[in-house]
Amino acid sequence: MVGYRWELPLASEERNNTGYIHGNAKPHLFNNVTGWSHCKKYWQEPLWAEEIEYKGTDKHFCKKCLKKYKKLQEKQHDN
């Protein structure tokens, strides 16, 4: 999807604003321009981390970000 991608938040202060990421962190939907996750929990350098493919297993992804992703998917299919 153009403009967004799934990434794990990184555990480095240089790459995000918290400096600590829990080991059970879920992938978040990051904006490729602003670097913010849709849920606004994390910021990191855009396109820095490896992209994660969403394969339909909702429990492994951030709930707020997943909701945004599904809305974007619907808009794409409507066009």
PEQUI-V986116 format. One line per field, one symbol per residue. ss: DSSP state (H for helix, E for strand, L for the rest). Layout:
ss->???
This chain:
ss->LLLEEEELLLLLLLLLLLLLLLLLLLEEEEELLLLEELLLLLELLLLLLLLLLLLLLHHHELHHHHHHHHHHHHHHHHL
